[in-house]
Amino acid sequence: MPETKLSTVLAIDDHPLFRKGVADLIDMEESLTLAGEAANGFDGLTLAKRIKPDLILLDINMKGMNGIETLRAIKDENLDARILMLTVSDNEEDVIAALRQGADGYLLKDMEPEDILRSLRKAVKGEIVISEQLTQLLAQALRGEEKSPQSVALAGLTTREREILDQIACGRSNKLIAQALDISEGTVKVHVKHLLKKLNLHSRVEAAVWALKK
């Protein structure tokens, strides 16, 4: 029987006690292994480039280089890692900023441990994960920014773009979408860029929420 592939995790958080808790939590999950941890954004970025983890857990409120700045810096490196914000902040501005900078999910630290683990398992499979209490906040924020309640058809999406939007709404990553539609991951990225521009949205998470609302 083949061994289960371990997904590597990097935790970036300036609270030693919480990092210890994350380590203990991940140790309970057979499919995950903690590959590294960092107490600040700069060290986290350096470590991420060196160990190239599958999943990065990132706090928002850190001294020096905060979570949003660290997220942006990691994204600029084009690392093939899923990045989840794991924080106490349920501030609307923080949530929107993180998702617009390309975070693959936003989890609150007060979630039950088993719910966090469940979300991590989903994230490594390519799904978007957001704490339940934040989905309504995100939907309201997007609703307030919409210029008009247009349909997908009125937005001028092509058939392929609609197919990809449906896949995004299911929380699938570009890699999973490419496999499902039998096209290259690069082609998916181009289509995602075009549909976001047409819908006047900034990230795939916003697109997922938008599609589910419609």
C-alpha positions as CSV (number, residue, x, y, z in Angstrom):
1,M,0.0,0.0,0.0
2,P,1.6,3.4,-1.1
3,E,2.5,5.8,1.7
4,T,0.4,8.9,2.1
5,K,2.3,12.0,0.7
6,L,3.0,14.4,3.5
7,S,2.1,18.0,2.8
8,T,4.7,20.4,4.3
9,V,3.5,23.4,6.4
10,L,5.3,26.6,7.4
11,A,3.9,28.6,10.3
12,I,4.7,32.3,10.5
13,D,3.4,33.9,13.7
14,D,5.1,36.1,16.4
15,H,3.5,34.3,19.3
16,P,5.7,31.3,20.4
17,L,2.8,29.7,22.4
18,F,0.5,29.7,19.3
19,R,3.3,28.3,17.1
20,K,3.6,25.5,19.7
21,G,-0.1,24.9,19.5
22,V,0.0,24.8,15.7
23,A,2.9,22.3,15.8
24,D,0.9,20.1,18.2
25,L,-2.2,20.4,16.0
26,I,-0.3,19.4,12.8
27,D,1.3,16.6,14.6
28,M,-2.1,15.1,15.1
29,E,-2.7,15.0,11.3
30,E,-1.1,12.1,9.4
31,S,-1.1,14.0,6.0
32,L,0.7,17.1,7.3
33,T,4.1,17.8,8.7
34,L,5.5,21.0,10.1
35,A,8.5,21.9,8.0
36,G,9.4,25.1,9.6
37,E,8.3,28.1,11.7
38,A,9.2,31.8,11.9
39,A,8.5,34.5,14.4
40,N,8.3,37.4,11.9
41,G,7.5,38.1,8.3
42,F,11.1,38.6,7.1
43,D,12.3,35.3,8.5
44,G,9.2,33.7,7.2
45,L,9.8,34.9,3.7
46,T,13.4,33.7,3.8
47,L,12.4,30.3,5.1
48,A,9.6,30.0,2.6
49,K,12.0,30.5,-0.3
50,R,14.4,27.9,1.2
51,I,12.0,25.1,2.1
52,K,9.3,25.7,-0.5
53,P,6.4,24.4,1.7
54,D,3.0,23.2,0.3
55,L,1.1,25.3,2.8
56,I,1.9,28.6,4.7
57,L,0.0,29.7,7.8
58,L,0.4,33.4,8.2
59,D,-0.7,35.7,11.0
60,I,-1.9,39.3,10.2
61,N,-0.7,41.3,13.2
62,M,3.0,41.0,13.5
63,K,5.6,43.6,14.4
64,G,7.8,44.9,11.6
65,M,6.6,43.2,8.4
66,N,2.9,42.5,9.0
67,G,1.0,39.6,7.5
68,I,-0.4,41.5,4.5
69,E,3.1,42.7,3.6
70,T,4.5,39.2,4.1
71,L,1.8,37.7,1.9
72,R,2.5,40.2,-0.8
73,A,6.3,39.5,-0.6
74,I,5.7,35.7,-0.8
75,K,3.4,36.1,-3.8
76,D,6.0,38.2,-5.5
77,E,8.4,35.2,-5.2
78,N,5.9,33.0,-7.2
79,L,6.2,30.2,-4.8
80,D,3.9,27.2,-5.4
81,A,2.4,27.3,-2.0
82,R,-1.1,27.7,-0.6
83,I,-1.2,30.6,1.8
84,L,-3.8,30.8,4.6
85,M,-4.2,33.7,7.0
86,L,-4.6,32.3,10.6
87,T,-5.3,35.2,12.8
88,V,-7.5,36.7,15.6
89,S,-8.5,39.6,13.3
90,D,-12.0,39.5,11.9
91,N,-11.6,43.1,10.8
92,E,-13.3,43.6,7.4
93,E,-10.4,45.6,6.0
94,D,-7.9,42.8,7.0
95,V,-10.1,40.1,5.4
96,I,-10.6,42.0,2.1
97,A,-6.9,43.1,1.9
98,A,-5.6,39.5,2.5
99,L,-7.9,38.0,-0.1
100,R,-7.1,40.7,-2.6
101,Q,-3.4,40.0,-2.2
102,G,-4.0,36.4,-3.1
103,A,-4.5,34.5,0.2
104,D,-6.1,31.1,-0.4
105,G,-8.2,31.3,2.8
106,Y,-8.8,33.2,6.0
107,L,-9.2,31.4,9.3
108,L,-9.7,32.7,12.8
109,K,-7.7,31.4,15.7
110,D,-10.7,30.9,17.8
111,M,-12.0,28.0,15.6
112,E,-12.2,24.6,17.1
113,P,-8.9,22.6,16.5
114,E,-10.7,19.9,14.5
115,D,-12.2,22.7,12.3
116,I,-8.8,24.2,11.7
117,L,-7.4,20.7,10.7
118,R,-10.4,20.1,8.4
119,S,-9.7,23.4,6.7
120,L,-6.0,22.7,6.3
121,R,-6.8,19.3,4.7
122,K,-9.1,21.1,2.2
123,A,-6.5,23.8,1.6
124,V,-3.8,21.4,0.5
125,K,-6.2,19.8,-1.9
126,G,-6.6,23.2,-3.6
127,E,-9.9,24.4,-2.0
128,I,-10.5,27.9,-0.7
129,V,-11.2,28.0,3.1
130,I,-12.8,30.8,5.0
131,S,-14.1,30.8,8.6
132,E,-17.9,30.5,8.5
133,Q,-18.5,33.8,10.4
134,L,-16.5,35.7,7.8
135,T,-18.4,34.6,4.7
136,Q,-21.4,36.9,5.4
137,L,-19.0,39.8,6.1
138,L,-17.3,39.2,2.8
139,A,-20.5,38.9,0.9
140,Q,-21.8,42.2,2.3
141,A,-18.5,43.9,1.5
142,L,-18.7,42.8,-2.1
143,R,-22.3,43.7,-2.3
144,G,-21.5,47.3,-1.2
145,E,-18.8,47.6,-3.9
146,E,-20.9,46.2,-6.8
147,K,-21.6,48.9,-9.5
148,S,-24.8,47.1,-10.6
149,P,-26.4,43.6,-10.1
150,Q,-25.3,42.2,-13.4
151,S,-25.6,38.6,-14.4
152,V,-22.7,36.4,-15.7
153,A,-24.1,36.8,-19.2
154,L,-24.2,40.6,-19.0
155,A,-20.7,40.6,-17.7
156,G,-19.6,39.3,-21.1
157,L,-18.0,36.1,-20.0
158,T,-17.1,33.5,-22.6
159,T,-18.3,29.9,-22.2
160,R,-14.9,28.9,-21.0
161,E,-14.7,31.7,-18.5
162,R,-18.1,30.7,-17.1
163,E,-16.9,27.1,-16.8
164,I,-13.8,28.3,-14.9
165,L,-16.0,30.6,-12.7
166,D,-18.1,27.6,-11.8
167,Q,-14.9,25.7,-10.8
168,I,-13.7,28.7,-8.7
169,A,-17.0,28.8,-6.9
170,C,-16.4,25.2,-5.9
171,G,-13.2,26.3,-4.3
172,R,-10.8,24.6,-6.8
173,S,-7.2,25.8,-7.4
174,N,-5.9,26.6,-10.9
175,K,-4.2,23.2,-11.0
176,L,-7.4,21.3,-10.2
177,I,-9.4,23.4,-12.7
178,A,-6.8,22.6,-15.4
179,Q,-7.1,18.9,-14.7
180,A,-10.9,19.1,-14.7
181,L,-11.1,21.0,-18.0
182,D,-8.1,19.3,-19.7
183,I,-6.3,22.6,-20.3
184,S,-3.0,23.9,-19.1
185,E,-2.6,25.7,-15.8
186,G,-1.2,28.7,-17.7
187,T,-4.4,28.9,-19.8
188,V,-6.5,28.8,-16.6
189,K,-4.5,31.7,-15.2
190,V,-5.2,33.8,-18.3
191,H,-8.9,33.1,-18.2
192,V,-9.1,33.9,-14.4
193,K,-7.3,37.2,-15.0
194,H,-9.8,38.1,-17.8
195,L,-13.0,37.1,-15.9
196,L,-11.9,39.0,-12.8
197,K,-11.4,42.1,-14.9
198,K,-14.8,41.7,-16.5
199,L,-16.5,41.2,-13.2
200,N,-14.6,44.1,-11.6
201,L,-13.3,41.8,-8.9
202,H,-9.8,41.6,-7.4
203,S,-9.2,38.0,-6.4
204,R,-10.5,34.4,-7.1
205,V,-12.0,34.3,-3.6
206,E,-14.1,37.4,-4.4
207,A,-15.1,35.7,-7.6
208,A,-16.1,32.5,-5.7
209,V,-18.3,34.6,-3.3
210,W,-19.8,36.6,-6.3
211,A,-20.7,33.4,-8.2
212,L,-22.3,31.8,-5.2
213,K,-24.4,34.9,-4.5
214,K,-25.6,34.9,-8.1
